[in-house]
């Protein structure tokens, strides 16, 4: 009968205090052997002869290429003791070959880990380990957290956040416009589709956006929820709030990008089950609309401020004339106008306004579809 998967378990009580001389932790923070065995795991204390102490040289690299080779294929590793007990290079190789089926780590040889290959592996769960048990260490941790909050508030950066991967990306100058684009496309799609529930597919196109899904997914979700009943929608909670609202946002990627955006990339957002689809990119630092429902804008429309978007027959210019009259009555100005290619005899128009219009009823007889929104 084959042995169950190996589990590596430890805690700070097994390295210090009264439990340091025993074969296992005597406190309640470590499950008893029967709990591990009930889940198909076994402990290795007896096989080692004594509980490992991370500061002892003999235990550095205890789990290495040789020990992984002796394990059953698919072995799973948990290290919450100290970095260095597990040879991280050997662990990564075992994960890549399938010899190791998964690893959970909260300690690393170098902290924070600079080699992200192990942390980013799909079969690795990583989280922080706080070993500050002395008064001096607690004080230092408090100071470091305070400094990190100041850095976040001043826009210098964000480190140490467990659930804020998208938020940390938001501080990078090169990603800020793309996050704004994701929010804008989500808002346009939600307003056009007149619904928040359903499945939304985000597709990033182009090599520059290969890793952009981590922040574009919550950005699109935040845009979809803008103006709804949810308050304080952020990049951290947007995905969760979207799920609670019945909205599922998924992301895919393709390296192929249509011209002329091959050097920058495109973001395409679709509301499944409806004909509504929007596509945009970033020009300089400005998010722009490249396409809506298959109609392409030769000159992309900037996505900012009050916007009026409508679809009408390409041969009918009455909508623009009516709009001009409405703006004059309202004391508002037409700041920009962009029209799309013709699809099935109709084209889309995106109009930038100095202020939103309070009543669109006079425009509706001249258009097939119309809506307005106010973007940051």
N, C-alpha and C positions, 0 to 999 in steps of 0.2 A: 504494500500500500504506500503510495507516494506521500511525502510529508506535506503538510499544509503550507501556504505561503508564509514567508518569514516577515515578522514585523519588528521594527527597531523602535523601542519605546524607552523614554527616560524623562526625568523631570529634575528640577533643581534640588529636590529633597534627596534624590539618590546620589547626589554629589557632595552634599554637605549636611551637617546636623546629625541627628541620631540615626538617620537611615543610611548614612554613608558607609557604615560597616556591615550592613545587612545585605541580603541577596536581592532585595527589592524595596521599593518605597513603602514605608509604614504608614503614610498618610493617605487621605482619601482621594488625592488628586490622580492617582494611577489606578486603573481598573484591576481587579484581581485576575489571576490566570484563567479562571473559569469564564470570564467575560471575553477574553481574547479567543479562547478555544471555541467558544460558542459561535464566533464569527469566522471560524476556519483559519485562525492565525496561531502562531506559537511564539513564545519569547525565547531569547537566546542567553539569558543570564547564566543558566547552568552550563551551557556549552562554552561560555567564555571563562568560567571558573570564578569570576568575580564581576561585580557591576563596573562598567567602564567609567573612567574618570577622564573627562576631555582634556584636562591639563597634563595627563600622563603621556609621555612620548610614545609608549608602546601602542597606544590606541589611535594615534594619528593615521588616517587612511585605513582604518580597520576594514571598512567595506571598499574593496578595490576590484580591479579586473579579475584577480584570482578568486576572490570570494564570490563575486557575482557568477563566475563560471560554474561554481559548485552548487549554486541555488537552482531550484526548479524554475523553468522558463515561466515568465510572468510574475516573478516575485515582486512584492510591493514593499516599499521602504518608507518609514516614518522617522525623521530625525528632528527632535525638538530638544536635543541636549546641547551640543556645541558644534560649531562649524569645524570641519577638519576631520571629524570621525569618519565621514563619508568622503571618499575621493570623488570630487565633483566631475572631473573629467571621465572617470570610469563610470559614474552614474549616468552621464549623458550618453556615453557609448552604449551602455546597457539599455537605456530607453530607446535609442535609435534602432537598435537591433531587435528589440522586443524581448530581450532577456529579462529586463525589468518592466513590469506592466504599469507602474506608476509610482510616484514619490510625493510625499508631503513634507515640506521643509519650512522651518521658520528660523533656521540658523545657517550661516554660510561661512566659508573660509575667509572671505572678505566681505565686510558689510558696510554700506549696501553693496550687493554684488554688482560688479562692473560687466562681467560676462553674462549677457542676457540670454544666451542660447538655452541654458538650463532653465532659467526662470520662465521663459516664454514657451517652453515645450508644452504641447497640449495635454500631456499626461502628468504634469507637475502642478501641484497646489503649493503656493508659497505665500507666506504671511509674516508679519513682524513678530519678533520675539523680544519681550521686554524683561531683562534680567536685573532691573534696577531695584534691588531689595534693601539697599542701605539708604540712610537719610541723605548722604552726599549725592548718591546716584539719582535719587528721586528729584533732588533739587536741580541737578544738571539736566535731567529729562524735561523738567518744567520749563527751564530757560530755553532749551532747544526748540520746544514746541512753540513757545511764545515768539521766538525769532522766525520760525517758519510761517506763523500767522502774519507777522509783519511783512515778510517777503511776499506772501500771497496778496495782502491788501495793497501793497505798492506795485504789484505787477512784476516783481522780479523773478518769480518762479514758485513752484509748488512741489514740495518733497514730503515723503513720509505718509501720504494719504493712501489708505487701504482701498477705499471704494470710489476714488475720484480720478480714475485713469483719464477719462475724457476731459475732466476739469484741468488736470495738469497739462494736457495737450493744448488747452485753450490759451495758455500763457505764451506759447511759442509764436513769435511774430508771423511765421510762414503758415500757421494753421488757422489763425484768427479769421481771415477772410473766408476760408472754407467752412468754418463753423457758422459764420453769418449766412453763407450761401445755403447750407443745409437747413437752417431755421427758416429762411425765406422760401425755399422750395416747399418745405412742409406746410407753411402757411398758405401759399398759393394753391397747393394741391387740396388742402382741407377746405378752403373757401370755394374752389371750383367744384369739388365733389359734394359739398354741402353735407359732409359726414365726417365723424371722427373715428367711428368703429370700422373694423375690417383689417385686411392685411395690406401692408405697405412694403413694397420691394424697393430697396435702395441699391443701385448698381454704380460702382465707381469704375470709370473707364480711363485707362492710361497708367503707365508705370509709376508716375509721381504720386498717385493716390493708392498705391498697393496696400499701404498700412493705414489708410484713412478711415476705415470702417469703424474703428474703436471710438472715434469722436463724431463721425457723421451720423451714425445710427441714433445716438441720443439727441444730436442737434436737430435732425428731421423730426424726431418724436416731440421735441420741445416746440418746434414750429407748428406741428399738427395740433398741439394742445393749446397754443396761444389763443387767448381770448375766451377760453372755456371756463368751466367751473373750478378747475384746479388752480390753486394759488401757489406762488413760489415754485414754479417749474424751473428746474436747473438741469445742467448736464449730468449731475449726479443722480437725480431722482426721476429724470424724464422717462427712461425706459420702464421703470416700475409703475409710474403713474399712467403711462400709456397702456400697459397690460391691464391695470385696474379699470381703465376706461373702455376696454375691449378692443384695443388697437395693438396689432402685432407688427413690429418693424424688423425686417430681416435685411441683410446686406450681402451682396455678391460682388465679385471683382473680375474685370477683364482688362488685359494689357492693351487691347486694341482700342484706339481712339480715332474717331473720324476727324478728318481735316476740317478747319485749320487749328484744332485744339489739341493736336497730338503732343505738343511740348508741355502743356499745362494740365490737361485732363478734363474730364467731364463728370458730372454727377447727374444720374437719371433716377427719378423717383416716380413710381407708378402705384396707383390705388387699384388693387386687383378687384376684378369683377365690374370695373367701370372703364370707360374709354379715356379717363383722365391720366395724363402722363406729362411730366415737366422735366426739362433738362437745362442745366446751367453750368457755368464755369466762373472763374475769377479772372478779371482783367486788371492787372496792377494789384490793387487792394479792394477792388469793387466787385461784389457778386452781381452777375448778370444772367438774364434769362435767354437761353439759346433756342429753346424749342418748347412748344406746348401742343399736346395732342397731335404730334406729327407735323405741325406747321413750324417751319424754321424761320428765325429772324436773321436776316443777312447782317444787320447791325444789331447785336444783342442789346436787350433792354435792361438798364440798371434796375436792381431790385432794392430800392430804398425809398423812404418817404411815402406819402399818399399816392396810391396807384389805382387807376381805373382800367380794367381789362375787359374787353368785349370781343365777341365774334359776330361778324356780319357778312353779307354778300359782298364780294369784291367789287361788283359793279355799282353798289349803292353807297354813295358818299353822304347821304343825309344824316347818318349818325354823327359824323364829325361836325357837320354844320349845326346840328341840334346841341351838341356838347359845347360848342363855342358860345352859343347863346346862353346856355345854363351857367357857364362859368362867368360870363359877363354879369348876369343877374346876381350871382352869389358873391361877386367881388373877388373871385379866385382867378388864378392864372394857370395857363397850360405851360408847363415847364419843359416837357419832352414828349415826343410822339414816335413810336416804333410800330411798324406793321410787318406781318409775317408773310411767308409765301402762301400761295393759294392752294387750298385742299378742298376738293369737291365744290368748287365755286365760291368758297368762303375763306376769309382770312381773319387772323387775330390782330388786335391792336392793343398796345400797352401805352397808356397815357400817364405821364407824371404830372401831378397837380400840386399847387401850393397849399391846398387844403381840401379835405374830402367833401364831396357833395352830400347834402342831406336828403335829397330826393332824386331817384333815378327813373321815376315813372315816365317822364317825357321821352327818355331814350329807349325804353323797352320796345316800342313799336318798330324801331329802325334796326334792331339787333336780334340775333338768335339767342345769344347768351351774354350776360353781363354781371360783373361783380366788382367790388372795390375793397381794398385793404390798406392798412397803414403799417409799413415796415420800418424798423429802426433806421 
